[in-house]
Amino acid sequence: MVRIQITVDGTVYPIRADATHEHPRAVHAALGTSSEDELQQYLHDCRAADWYDDGGEHLGPDDSGLEMFRD
């Protein structure tokens, strides 16, 4: 299972990979998306493995504040 979150101005928002879920405007602004469908496509292109180094250590958030965790 993968856990996704984004931190915007110190607030951590959980991200759901579900097009029927309405994410706050701050999430869309940080990711540069304007709709849930666009956000879901963005997430579809992400892989949790990209947030880990070769030793399995989590690398932290990307420039937008997004991060994925392998739970």
C-alpha positions in Angstrom: 0.0 0.0 0.0 1.1 3.5 -0.8 0.4 6.6 1.4 0.5 10.0 -0.3 0.6 13.4 1.2 1.6 17.0 0.4 2.8 19.7 2.8 1.7 23.2 1.8 2.6 26.2 4.0 3.2 23.8 7.0 -0.2 22.0 6.6 0.0 18.3 5.7 -2.8 17.2 3.4 -3.5 13.5 2.7 -3.9 12.7 -0.9 -6.3 10.1 -2.1 -5.9 8.3 -5.4 -9.7 8.6 -6.1 -11.1 10.9 -8.7 -14.3 11.2 -6.7 -12.5 12.8 -3.7 -12.3 16.6 -3.7 -8.9 17.8 -2.6 -8.5 21.3 -1.2 -7.6 24.2 -3.5 -4.2 24.4 -1.9 -3.3 20.9 -3.0 -4.2 21.7 -6.6 -2.3 25.0 -6.5 0.9 23.2 -5.2 0.7 20.5 -7.9 -0.4 22.8 -10.7 -3.6 20.9 -11.3 -7.1 22.3 -11.9 -9.3 19.3 -11.5 -9.5 15.9 -9.7 -9.0 14.1 -13.1 -5.9 16.1 -13.7 -4.6 15.4 -10.2 -5.3 11.7 -10.6 -3.4 11.6 -13.9 -0.5 13.4 -12.2 -0.5 10.7 -9.4 -0.7 7.9 -12.0 2.6 9.1 -13.4 4.3 9.0 -9.9 5.9 6.0 -8.4 6.5 5.5 -4.6 9.9 4.1 -5.4 11.0 7.6 -6.6 10.9 8.8 -3.0 13.4 6.2 -1.8 17.2 5.9 -2.4 18.9 2.6 -3.3 19.3 1.8 0.4 15.6 2.1 1.1 15.8 5.4 2.9 12.9 7.9 2.3 14.2 11.0 0.5 11.5 13.4 1.7 9.1 15.7 -0.2 9.8 16.9 -3.8 9.8 20.5 -4.7 6.0 20.8 -4.6 5.8 19.2 -1.1 4.5 15.9 -2.4 5.7 12.6 -1.0 4.8 9.0 -1.2 5.5 6.3 1.4 5.5 2.6 1.0 3.6 1.3 4.0 
